[in-house]
Amino acid sequence: MKKILAVDDERDIRKLLKEYLELEGYLVFTAKNGMEAMEKLKHQPDLIIMDVNMPDMDGYTVCEKIRDYVDCPILFLTARTEEQDRVSGFKAGGDDYIVKPFGMDEMLARVEAHLRREERRQQNSNIYMKGDLTVDFSGRQVLVDGADAGLTKTEFAIVELLITHSGQVFEKEQIYERVRGFDGEADASIIAEHVRRIRQKTDRKTKHIETVWGVGYKWIG
């Protein structure tokens, strides 16, 4: 199920987006301002719908703050139609504009188009290379200096999660839940052992996984 974060200071618009998109099969999170939107990023949305005109922090500012950590499409909602406003949005890291008032059919069409484009992009990015490390996502294999590093299924899933969200810090509980598919709170300590083994198998010349003490782990690259 694809996840969408809808950010707007108008309650009625948040409610409309959530109800309509959930009827279409999406999991929708909402936020009423920029600070709440940044907090909701923990849900790892596949697409963000962001109002431009918000009181505490406008959509452009939020976009600039999160773009280094969020790779998903960002669609701006705005009543502004001037060219300079659109230029400012694209410079901030936005991907598209939807002008208020908008029709829900158009909204859905744009959401679906961006998600399809993102899926094609990810499918075409099946090889990751950094230094002596090569990760073949299609073949589910990690190579070091051309030789199979011998990662287990769970170890590969952890590497895949961290690489596809490079720079983002994940708590051990989050990693366990994402790679095992259920609440990992009780057994999340085993993630530390998996990470130790991944490092042992891959960190020959270059360090790839960084420990953020008291929080979790992130991929460097």
N, C-alpha and C positions, 0 to 999 in steps of 0.2 A: 504494500500500500504506500503510495507516494505521500509525502508530508509537505504541507504548505503552511507557511507562516503569514498571516494577514495582519498588517499593522495600520491602524487608523484611529484617530482620536474620536471619531464619531461612532457611537455605540451601534446605531442602526446599520451602518455600513459593515461593521465587524460581524454583526449578527447575520446580515444578508449573505456575506461571503462565506461564512462558516456553514450555514444551512445549505446553501446551494451547492457548494463544492463537496460537502460531505454526501449529499445525495448522488453526486457523480462518482463517489467511491474514494475520495481523498480523505486523509486524516488532516484536520485543520486545527492549528493553534492560532490564537489571536493575542495581540498586544495593543494597548491603548496609547503608548508613547514610545519614544526612542529607547529609553532606559529599559523598559519592560521588553522591548523587542530584542535587545542585546542579551538579556537574561534568558529569553526563550530560544536562543540559538543552541542551547544544550540539547534540544530535540532533533538537531541535525536536519533542518528542512531541505527538501529537494528544490523548492522554489519559494521566493519571498515576494509578496505583494505589499508595497510600501507607499503610504500616503506621503506626499511631499510636505504639505502644510500641517505641521504638528507644533504645539506650543513650546515644549521644552527643548526639543532638538529636531530640526527638520529632517526630512527623509534623505536629502543629499548628505548631510553631516553623518547620519547613521550609516549610510552606505559607505562613505569614506572610511569610517572607523572599523567597519567589519570586513571590508573587501580583502584585506590581507589574510583573513582567516576563513572566509566563506567563498566557495567557488560556484555556488548554485546561481541560476538566473534570478535577477532582481527586476521586478516590474513596478514602475512608479505609477501611482494614482495621482492625478493633478487636475486642477481647474485651469491651470496656466497653459496657454497655447503658443506663446511667443517662441521663436526659434532659439533665442539665447537660453531660455529655460530648459529646452530639450538638450542643448549643448552642455549645459551645466550638469544635467542628470547623467549624460553619457560619460562625461569627464569624471564624475564621482564614482563611476563603476556600474551604473545601471545598464540594463539590457533592452528595455522597452518602455513605452509610455502608453497609458490608458487614460483618456481624457474624461473627466467627470462632466455631466452625468454619463454613465456608461450602461450598455446593455449586458446582461449576464451571458447571453450567447456569445457575444464578442469576447468577453472576459474568458470564458471557458475555452474558446478557440485559441486564444493567445497562450493561455496556460498550457494547453495540450501541445501546441506547436513548440514552445520552448522546452518542455519536458522531452519531446521526441528528439529535438536537436541535441539536448544534453545526453540522451542515451546513445545517439550515434557517435557523439564525441568520445564518450567513454569506451564504446566498443572499438573505436579506432585507436585507442591509446592502450594497447594490450601489452606493451613492453615498457618497463621502467629500467633506466640505467643510471648508475651513479658510481663513479670510480671503478672498483673491481666487482661491483655488485650488479647483477641483472635479474630482474623479476619478470617472469613470463606469466601474466595473469591468465591467459587462455590455457596454457599448459599446467598452471598451478605449480610452478617450479621456481626455485631460487637458485641462481648460479653465483659462485664466487670464483673469479678468474677462470670462468668457463666450466667449472666443475660443479656438479649438483651438491648443494649444501646439506641436503638430507633433512629438510624441515618436515615435521609432521603436519597433518591436516590442520590441527589447531594452531600450530606455530605459523603456518602460512596464512591462515585467516587473520591472525593478529597483525602480521606484516602488511597484508592487503588493506586492512582497516586503517592502519596508521599512515601508510603511503597515500591512500586516497583522501586523507584528511591531513596532509602534511602541515606541520606547525601547530596543529590543534592539540591541546592537552586532554587526554582521556583518563578518567579515574579507573582503577582496577575493576570496580564494579561495572562500569560502563562497558569496558572491553569484554568482560566475561559475558555480559548480557548480549552484546552484539555478535560475538562469535559462537556462542552456545545456544542463543535463541530463547533464553528464559532468564528470570531474575537471578543474578549471580551474587547477591549479597553474602550468602552463607559460604560460598566457595571461592570468592574472588581472590583470596590470598595465593591461589595456585597460579594466577597470572604472573606474579613476580618470578616464579620458577620458569614459566614458559619464556618470559623475556630474557632471563639469564641464559637459557639454552639457545635462544635465537642469537644473542650476542656472541656466545661461544662459537656458533657455527658461521656467523657472517662478519663479525667485526675484526677482520684480519688487518686491513690497512686503514679503514675508515669507520668512525663511530656513526651509527645510524639512528639508534634509539636513545633519546635523552630522558633521564629521570628528573621529573619536577618534584622535588622533595615535598612530601606531605600532601601531594595532589595525585600524581600518576605519571604517565609517559607521553612523549610526543616524538614524531618522526622528524629528523633533521634532513632537509634536502629541498 
